[in-house]
Amino acid sequence: MSEKIKVLVVDDSALVRKVISDILESDKEIEVIGTANNGKSAVFKNLTLNPDVITMDIEMPIMNGLEALQEIIKTNPKPVIMMSVLTQYGAEATFKALEYGAVDFIPKPSTVLAMSMDDIAELLITKVKAVAKASLNLHVTKSEHVSETNKVSIIARHEDKKKIVGIGTSTGGPSALQRVLQKLPKNFPSPILVVQHMPPGFTKAFAERLDSLCDVSVKEAEDGEKVLNGCVYIAPGDAHIVVEKTGDTRVIRLSQAEKVSGHRPSADVLFHSLAKEDSHNVIGVIMTGMGRDGARGIKEIHDNGGYTIAQDESTSVVYGMNRVAVEMGGVDAVVDVDSIPDEIISHI
């Protein structure tokens, strides 16, 4: 039998430590090898127990989760999944943690109304298994504005082109997306629609954070709104996003339709709608993430004359969705995360 995935559970609440440990140990492939009730203890146990994965609370005494995360990344880097509370502070701290090198997050069991314990348990087990094999490409993303020299500049704009960009990503996506969007200039001539797998409630805070860090406008998508050039629309957690076209006007539609590839929002749903509407004007991008969501849809864009890009393995936290897309023959260019903006621009 293959070796179990060893997990260190970090939380200042004894009850939460027990709940998380019980969830993880309910899976025969996972073993909780230790727990810690503060960040300082977590840093020590990471060195002595050498776990495969760490689940990390944010608010703790002595040393908080963000400080502990930075210390772990410096001393003995491991895939860290943050346990996040759905508050303004919790969301901001979570996105900071992803910039500091955490690979993913899930909502804390005690704080979520929109998700059942079963959903959270399934999410936690799936993510622990996915990130246990994650490549830790710890390019820590800085929140400062990207210098003008690193920005992609748009040389020629063809006003007759009505291009639209669709991006699908999951585990490792928040910081990768930030890297891509920060390099786009204010005068970016197309709209961008993004499916980032994320629990309900966090997508608004994520969009606001990106908006404060990027020159392009970033917002959480709303049903019925017109799609504008130079604007990035993030699909809300728990809603599919599609584009409807009436003449030259593109409108966003959100729906609670069945999950696709286990996800809502699903990148497959977005890509399918873009391929169907106006495929030769579509640029599809598939990035880091576990599973296969988006692979079928991006192949449809590719097969219908659109241009498709995949993030490469070396800069992906989990080479999953993008790997499947490449293997299916649905990708025109495979590039590292920092080359994605140039690749998009050269096909606008």
C-alpha positions in Angstrom: 0.0 0.0 0.0 1.3 3.4 -0.8 2.3 5.7 2.0 -0.3 7.8 3.7 -0.4 11.6 3.2 0.9 13.1 6.5 -1.0 16.2 7.7 -0.3 18.7 10.4 -3.5 20.5 11.6 -3.0 24.0 13.1 -5.8 25.8 14.9 -6.1 27.4 18.3 -9.5 25.8 19.0 -9.3 22.2 20.3 -12.7 21.6 18.9 -11.7 22.7 15.4 -8.5 20.6 15.5 -10.6 17.6 16.4 -13.2 18.2 13.6 -10.5 18.8 11.0 -8.5 15.7 12.2 -11.6 13.5 12.2 -12.5 14.6 8.7 -9.0 13.9 7.4 -8.6 10.6 9.1 -12.0 9.4 7.7 -10.0 8.9 4.5 -7.8 5.9 4.5 -5.1 7.7 2.4 -4.6 10.5 5.0 -2.9 10.4 8.4 -2.9 13.4 10.9 0.6 13.2 12.3 0.3 16.1 14.7 -1.6 19.2 15.7 -0.5 22.7 16.9 -2.5 25.4 18.7 -0.4 28.4 17.6 1.9 29.5 14.8 5.1 29.1 16.8 4.3 25.5 17.6 3.3 24.9 13.9 6.7 26.1 12.7 8.5 23.8 15.2 6.3 20.8 14.4 6.8 21.4 10.6 10.5 21.0 11.2 10.4 18.0 13.5 7.4 16.0 12.0 8.0 17.0 8.4 4.4 16.7 7.2 3.3 16.5 3.5 0.6 19.1 4.0 -0.4 21.7 6.6 -3.9 23.1 7.4 -3.5 26.5 9.0 -5.8 28.7 10.9 -5.2 32.5 10.5 -6.1 34.0 13.9 -4.0 32.4 16.6 -2.2 33.6 19.7 1.7 33.9 20.1 2.2 33.7 16.3 -0.7 34.1 13.8 -1.2 32.0 10.7 0.3 34.5 8.3 3.5 34.9 10.3 3.8 31.1 10.7 3.2 30.6 7.0 6.0 33.0 6.1 8.3 31.2 8.6 7.4 27.7 7.2 8.0 28.9 3.6 11.5 30.1 4.7 12.5 27.2 6.8 10.9 24.0 5.4 8.4 24.8 2.6 5.3 22.7 2.6 1.9 23.0 0.8 -0.2 25.0 3.3 -4.1 25.1 3.0 -5.5 28.1 4.9 -8.7 27.7 7.0 -10.5 30.9 6.3 -13.3 32.8 8.0 -15.8 34.6 5.8 -15.3 38.2 7.0 -13.7 41.2 5.4 -10.6 40.6 7.6 -10.6 36.9 7.0 -10.9 37.3 3.2 -8.1 39.9 3.1 -5.8 37.7 5.2 -6.6 34.7 3.1 -5.6 36.4 -0.1 -2.4 37.7 1.6 -1.6 34.2 2.6 -2.0 33.0 -1.0 0.5 35.7 -2.0 2.9 34.6 0.7 2.9 31.1 -0.7 -0.1 29.2 0.7 -1.4 26.9 -2.1 -5.1 27.1 -1.3 -7.8 27.7 1.3 -11.1 26.3 2.4 -13.8 27.9 4.6 -13.6 27.1 8.3 -16.3 24.6 9.3 -17.7 26.9 12.0 -18.2 29.9 9.7 -20.0 28.8 6.6 -23.7 28.8 6.1 -23.7 28.2 2.4 -21.8 24.9 2.6 -22.7 21.8 4.6 -20.2 19.9 6.7 -20.2 17.1 4.1 -19.3 19.6 1.4 -16.5 21.1 3.5 -15.2 17.6 4.3 -15.1 16.6 0.7 -13.4 19.8 -0.3 -10.8 19.5 2.4 -9.9 15.8 1.6 -9.8 16.5 -2.2 -7.6 19.6 -1.7 -5.2 17.8 0.7 -4.8 15.0 -1.8 -4.2 17.4 -4.7 -1.7 19.6 -3.0 0.3 16.7 -1.4 1.8 16.3 -4.8 1.9 20.0 -5.6 5.0 21.5 -6.9 5.8 24.4 -4.6 6.6 27.1 -7.1 6.9 29.7 -4.5 7.3 32.8 -6.6 5.8 34.9 -3.8 3.5 37.4 -5.4 4.0 41.0 -4.3 1.0 43.2 -3.9 2.7 46.3 -5.2 1.9 47.6 -8.6 4.0 46.0 -11.3 6.5 48.5 -12.7 5.6 50.1 -16.0 8.6 48.3 -17.7 7.1 44.9 -16.8 3.7 45.8 -18.3 2.6 44.5 -21.6 2.0 47.4 -23.9 -0.5 47.2 -26.7 1.2 48.4 -29.8 -1.5 48.0 -32.5 -5.2 48.0 -31.7 -7.5 46.7 -34.4 -10.8 48.3 -33.5 -12.6 46.0 -35.9 -11.6 43.0 -33.8 -14.2 42.0 -31.1 -12.0 39.7 -29.1 -13.0 38.3 -25.7 -10.8 36.4 -23.2 -11.9 33.5 -21.0 -9.7 32.2 -18.2 -10.3 29.0 -16.1 -8.2 28.1 -13.0 -8.4 26.5 -9.6 -5.8 25.5 -7.0 -2.9 28.0 -7.2 -5.1 30.3 -9.3 -5.5 33.4 -7.1 -1.9 34.3 -7.1 -1.3 33.2 -10.7 -4.3 35.3 -11.8 -2.9 38.3 -9.9 0.4 37.9 -11.7 -1.3 37.8 -15.1 -3.8 40.6 -14.6 -1.2 43.0 -13.0 0.8 42.9 -16.2 -2.1 44.1 -18.4 -2.3 47.8 -19.2 -5.2 50.1 -18.5 -6.1 50.3 -22.2 -6.5 46.6 -22.6 -9.0 46.4 -25.5 -11.1 43.3 -24.6 -13.2 42.0 -21.8 -11.9 39.1 -19.7 -14.2 36.6 -18.0 -12.7 34.4 -15.2 -13.8 31.2 -13.6 -11.7 30.7 -10.4 -13.0 27.8 -8.2 -13.7 29.5 -4.9 -16.4 29.1 -2.2 -19.4 31.4 -2.2 -18.7 34.7 -0.5 -15.0 34.9 -1.3 -15.2 35.9 -5.0 -16.4 39.5 -4.2 -13.4 40.1 -1.8 -11.1 38.5 -4.3 -12.3 40.7 -7.2 -12.0 43.8 -5.0 -8.5 42.9 -4.0 -7.4 42.4 -7.6 -9.1 45.6 -8.6 -7.0 47.5 -6.1 -3.8 45.9 -7.4 -4.4 46.1 -11.2 -4.7 48.7 -13.9 -7.6 46.9 -15.5 -10.9 47.1 -13.7 -11.8 43.9 -11.8 -15.3 43.1 -10.4 -17.5 40.2 -9.4 -19.8 39.5 -12.3 -23.5 40.3 -12.1 -26.4 38.8 -14.0 -27.5 40.8 -17.0 -24.6 43.3 -17.0 -23.1 44.4 -20.3 -19.6 43.1 -21.0 -17.2 46.1 -21.4 -13.6 46.2 -22.9 -10.8 46.5 -20.3 -12.9 45.0 -17.6 -12.3 41.6 -15.8 -15.4 39.8 -14.6 -15.0 37.1 -11.9 -17.7 34.5 -11.7 -19.3 34.5 -8.3 -18.7 31.4 -6.1 -21.6 28.9 -6.7 -22.8 30.5 -10.0 -22.1 29.4 -13.6 -21.2 32.3 -15.9 -22.0 32.5 -19.7 -22.0 35.2 -22.3 -25.1 35.9 -24.5 -24.7 37.9 -27.6 -27.3 40.2 -29.1 -26.0 41.9 -32.2 -22.7 43.5 -31.0 -23.7 43.6 -27.4 -22.5 40.9 -25.0 -24.3 40.3 -21.8 -23.4 38.2 -18.7 -25.8 35.5 -17.5 -25.3 33.8 -14.2 -27.1 30.5 -13.3 -27.5 27.9 -10.6 -27.7 25.1 -13.1 -26.3 21.7 -12.2 -22.5 21.5 -11.3 -20.3 20.5 -14.3 -17.1 18.5 -13.7 -18.1 18.8 -10.0 -17.9 22.6 -10.1 -20.2 25.7 -10.1 -18.8 27.9 -11.5 -17.3 25.7 -14.1 -14.7 26.7 -16.7 -16.2 24.2 -19.1 -19.6 26.1 -19.0 -17.8 29.5 -19.6 -15.7 28.1 -22.5 -18.6 26.3 -24.1 -20.6 29.5 -24.2 -17.7 31.5 -25.7 -17.0 28.8 -28.3 -20.7 28.7 -29.3 -21.2 32.5 -29.6 -18.2 33.7 -31.5 -15.4 31.2 -31.4 -12.9 32.8 -33.8 -12.8 35.9 -31.6 -12.2 34.0 -28.4 -8.9 33.6 -26.5 -9.2 30.8 -24.0 -6.7 30.4 -21.1 -6.5 27.4 -18.8 -4.2 27.7 -15.7 -3.1 25.8 -12.6 -5.8 23.6 -10.9 -6.7 20.1 -9.9 -9.1 18.0 -11.9 -10.1 18.4 -15.5 -12.7 21.3 -15.5 -12.2 23.5 -18.6 -10.3 21.0 -20.7 -13.2 20.0 -22.8 -14.4 23.5 -23.2 -11.1 24.9 -24.2 -10.7 22.2 -26.8 -14.1 23.3 -28.2 -12.7 26.9 -28.5 -9.6 25.5 -30.2 -11.5 23.3 -32.6 -13.8 26.2 -33.6 -11.0 28.6 -34.5 -10.3 30.4 -31.3 -6.8 30.7 -29.8 -5.9 28.7 -26.7 -3.2 29.1 -24.0 -2.2 26.8 -21.1 0.0 27.6 -18.1 3.0 25.3 -18.1 3.8 22.6 -15.6 6.8 24.3 -14.0 4.8 27.4 -12.8 1.6 25.5 -11.9 0.9 24.6 -8.2 -1.2 21.7 -9.5 -0.7 20.7 -13.2 -4.1 19.2 -13.6 -6.8 21.1 -15.6 -4.1 22.5 -17.9 -2.4 19.1 -18.3 -5.6 17.4 -19.4 -6.3 20.3 -21.9 -2.8 19.9 -23.4 -3.2 16.1 -23.6 -6.6 16.4 -25.3 -4.9 18.5 -28.0 -6.9 21.6 -27.2 -4.0 24.1 -26.6 -2.1 26.2 -29.1 0.5 27.6 -26.7 1.9 26.3 -23.4 3.8 29.1 -21.6 4.9 30.0 -18.1 2.6 32.2 -16.0 4.5 35.4 -16.6 4.3 35.0 -20.4 0.5 34.5 -20.5 -0.1 38.3 -20.7 2.2 38.7 -23.8 0.6 35.6 -25.4 -2.9 37.1 -24.9 -1.9 40.5 -26.2 -0.2 39.1 -29.3 -3.5 37.5 -30.3 -5.9 40.3 -29.5 
